């Protein structure tokens, strides 16, 4: 299933991704630091959703209480809570 999450408190505006059989696929950030965010997408490709949350949750950026990786973890937690 495909999802779009509107980020809060980051340079990126939203995150597009799919979840298939509990695995993360096709992560794309809209806005933000293009190269770094493509790298995050490549690193989490095919990972279990719970593993992505465990690795990315709580990462901050430049003194902000959140980051683009943390926002992906937040999106995944919200989806899991709604299941």
C-alpha positions, 0 to 999 in steps of 0.5 A: 500500500502507498502512503504520503506523510506530511512532515512537520518541523523539517526542510522536507515537505512530505514523504512518499513510501510503500509498505509491502508485507511489513517491509518498507519500499520506494521511500521518496522525500519531497523537498529537503537535502536531496542526496542525503534523503535519497541515501536514507531511502536506499538504506531502508529499502526492504527493511522491516517497518519495526527495524526502521522505527527503531533505527530512526526514531529520535534523530534530531537535526540542527538543534531541531527536536526532529529530523527527516529520518525521525519524521519517517519513523513517526509516519510509520508509527502512526500507520502501525497505530491505525492498523 
